[in-house]
Amino acid sequence: MPNSKVVEYYRRRAAAGVGLIITEGTTVNHKASNGYPNVPQFFGEAPLAGWRKVVEAVHAEGGRIVPQLWHVGAVRRPGTEPDGSVPAYGPMEKVKDAQVLVHGMSKQDIDEIVAAFAQAAVDAKAMGMDGVEIHGAHGYLIDQFFWEGSNQRSDEYGGSLANRSRFALELIKAVRAAVGPDYPIIFRFSQWKQQDYTARLVQTPEALGAFLQPLADAGVDIFHCSTRRFWEPEFEGSDLNLAGWTRKLTGKPTITVGSVGLDGEFLQFMVNTDKVAQPASLENLLKRLSNDEFDLVAVGRALLVDPDWALKVREGREQDILPFSRDALATLA
């Protein structure tokens, strides 16, 4: 639940010039949505009141903010709060030693989770959030339905990628119906999964377009295209990254992300706790932005450690930007 420290954390970044804040992952109102300790909820009277204070603080500084709505799916850790007896939920059942580790979702389960996302979006709009982001990336629930490796269902939610996208399409349509035609919906997706960084949902631009266009038609306004390194081309024969291809194929605004402003990517800091990422040049990023490859840039670790990052960049004070180490993940700067 957002407390005064969380309110101040987001306020500082808005005050320093961050135009749009996408919150940390927040769980929707489903008994298995959470998978980790200390993850904030986006449901319930007290948590929503806390988020309302965050919105007010960000708006007072001239910023904009959207919540990232999240269900972890089959990667939920056993014993996770608030009810440790609840198994993970995912596209497929997983049983070990007569214990259900992952509950294979029924049509009723799907409908309940779709409704939970829609209600979270309604609550976001009611409190003054400036839109919502649906987390459909990184091997979490929505992405588990996309990915053939985690979805071998034989019903209408399995099989072809078009069928495996059905859950996401129903969810997006429900959110759009709940918030109306003019409320911004961001959809975050990735090729890679947290369990497999080499995974690819699609291998060609044509397949990417066929995957994304139904999502756009369902109600997505902006695609948040998650990559580990923003400068890497997505397909052979072109320098366009994932956000660039998504923009070209759908005509929708896109967000690029991946090691922005730092000389090392995230995984290095998970395996090497002593590693420090130094500030890196933004020249390549700004060139791509000016060429309309993408529309927005998401900054993660650089803003976690340095709330004034955007201000320092704008004022040309790159020499004052703080380096990132894993220690920054333990405190609210």
N, C-alpha and C positions, 0 to 999 in steps of 0.2 A: 504494500500500500504506500503510495507516495507521501512522504513526510516533508517537513520543512527543508531538510537537506536536499531532497530530490527537487523540490520547487526551486530552490536557489541554484541548483546545478543547471537546470534548463534555462532559468532566467539569465544566468551569466552568459550563456552562449548566444541567446537572442540579443542581449545587450551589446555583444561584441560583433554583431553583424551577420550571424547565420540567418539566411533568409527563410529556410524551411527546416524545421526540426522534425525528424522521424524518431519517435521514441524507441526505447528498447522494446524487445518483444513483450507483449502483454497477453495473458491468456484469456480466452473466451470462456463463457459459462458452460463448461462441460466437465464432468467429473474426472476425465483423463487428459484434459488439455495441457496440464503442466507436467514437465519432466525433470525439473531441476530445483534446487533450493533457492529461496529468496527471489523468485520471479513474481513481478507484480500482476495482480488480476485487473481485468477490465470489466468487472461486474461486481455487484454488491454495493450497498449504500455507502459504506465508508471508503472503499477504494475509488469509487466514482467521484465522491466528494474531494478526495485527494487530487485526482486528475483535473478536476475543475479548477482547483487552485493553481495547478501547473499552467493550464490554459490562460488563466487570468494574468499570471506573471509574465508569460511569454508575450501575450498581446500587449501588455503595458509597455514592453520594450520595443514594440513594433514588429515582432516576429510572427511567424506562422508555425503551426504544429499539427501533426497527425499522429495517431497511435498506430503502432504495428500490431495487428491482430494475429494471434498465433495459436496453433494447436500442434503439439510435438508429435502426436501419433505414436508409431510403434517404437520409437526410441525413448519413450518414457522410462525412467529408471525405477526399479522396484522400490516400494516404500516411500515414494515421493508424496509430499504434502498436497492437498490437505487430508486425503484419505489414502494411506499407504497400502490398503488392501485392494485398491482398484488396479486392475492390470492395464497395460498399455492397450490402446485401440489402433487398429491399422487395417489395411486392405485385406490382409491374410491372417488367419489364426496361427499362433505359434505355441506349441505345448512342449514342455520339458519336464521329465520326471513327474508326470501326471499333474503338473501345475500349468495353468494357462498364463503364459507370459505376455502374449498379445491376443486380444480379443478380435476376431475377424468381424468387421463391421457389417451389420445387416442394413437393409433399406431403412428401417426405422432409425438406426444409429446415424446413418448418413443424413436423414432428414433433421434429426435433432441437432447435429453439429452445424448443418447449414443454417438452421434457425438461430443458433447461438451466435454465429458470425453476423447475421442480419441484425440481431438485437444489439450487439456491440456497436455496430455502425450507427444504429438509431441513437444509442446513448452518446456516442461521440458527437454526432450532429447536435443533439440537444444541449450538450455542455459547451458548445462553441468551438470544438475542434474543427480544423480547416479542411478536413478530408479524412480518409482512412487508408492505411496500407494493409493489404492482405498478404501474409507471408506464405508464398507458394514455392519456396526454394529450399535448398540445402538438405534434402532428405527428410524433411518434416512431413506432417500428415498429407497435405495437398500434393506435395512432390512425390510422396510414396505411391499415390495413385497414378501419377504421371509415369513413374519409372517402371519399366518392364521387370527389372530385377526384384522389385518389391510388390508387384501387382500381377499375379497370375490368375486373377478371378475369371470365372467362366460366364458371368452374367453381363449385363449391359455396361458395367463399370470396368470391365477388363477386355483384353484382346488387343485391338489396334490402339495406336496413340490417340486417335479420335475418341474411342470409347473410354480410354483411361483418363481422358480429359473431362469426362462427363461430370464427375464430382465437382471439379473446379468451376465448370460452366454453371452448374446449378447453384453453387455457392455465390458466384459473382452476380448472377441474375437476381438471386434473392436479396443480396445487399443493394443492388441498384433499385429494385422495386421498393425496398424499405426506406431509402434515403432520397429518392426522387432523381430526376434527370440531370440536375445541375450540380450535384455534390461530388467532389473529386474522389475517384477511386484509383489508388495506385496498386499495382500487382507486382510483387517481387518474385522473380524466377531465376533459376540457374541451370546450367548444364551439369555442373559438378554436384556431388553429394558429399556430405560430411564423412560418409563411409567410403567414398570412392572419388578421388579428385580427378580421375581420368574419365569418369562417366560422361556420356553424351546422350542426351535425349534425341538429338537430330544430328545428321552428318552433313547436310547441305542447306544452302539458303532456301531452296524450294521447300524442304521439309520444315524449316523454321517458320516460314510464312504460313504453311498449312496448319502448324501448331498454334501460332499466335493469333491469326485472324479471328477464329471463333471466340477467343478470349476478349479481343477488342470488341467484337460485335455484341458480346454478352454484357459489356458495360465498363470495361477497363478504360480509363482516361490516360494513364501514364504507366509505362513499364519500367520497373526498377531491375536492371539487368546485372545480376551479381556475377562478378568474375574475381579471380584472385589478383590479377594484374591488369589494369585498365588498358595498357598499351598493347596487349597481345591480340593479334588478328584472330577472328573466330573461324574463318574458313580460308583454305588455300586460294591464292590468286587475288586477294584483296587485303588491304591494310585495315579495313573496318573491324572494329571490335564488336562484341555482342550487342551493345547499345546502338551502335551505328547501323548494324544490319536490321535490328528491330525497328528502328525509326524508318529506315528505307522501305522495309517490307509492309509495315502497318500504317505508316503516316502518323503514328501517335508520338507524342513527346516521350523521351526516354531519359533515364538517369543512369549514368555510368558510375562504377565504383571499382575499387581494387587497388590497394597500396598507394592511394593518392597522397602525395606529399611526403612519402617516406621511402627509404632505400631498402626496405625489407618487407616481405609479405607476412601475413598473420601466422601461418603455420610454423614458421621458424621460431616464433616466440612461445609456442606451445611445447616444443621439444627442447628448446635451449633457453632456460630461465635467465641466463646471464646476458643474453644478446640485447643490444640496444640499437634501435633504428634511428638513424639521423635524418633530419629534414632533407628532402630531395627537390630538385628543380621541378617547377611546374610548367616549363616551356612547352613540352610536348602536349601536355593536357590542354593548355590554353590555345595552342594551335589547332588541335582537334575541335575544341569548343567553338572557336571562331569560324571553322569550316562547316559548322552545323552538323557534325557527326552525331552529336547528342545535345540535349537541351539543359540538363542539370547534372551536377556532380555531387555525389555523396562522399562525405569525409568521415571516417570512423575513428581509427586510433589516434590520428593527429589531433582531433578535437577532444578525444577523451582525456589526453594528457595536458592539452593547452586550450582552455576555453577562449583565449584571445586569438586563436589561429587565424580566423577569417579577417579580423581587424589587422593583424600583422601583415598578412598577405596583401590586403588592400592598400596599406600604407607603405609597402615595399620594405618591411622590416623582417625579411626572411632570416636574417642573422639572429634574430631574437626568438625564433620559434623553438620550442622545447623538443628534445629528442623523446622517443617513446621507448619504455621498457615495460616488462610484464607487471612491474609494481603498480603501474597506473591503473590496472584493472581492479586493484584492491581498495581504491579510495574514490571519493567523488570530488574531483578537482574543481 
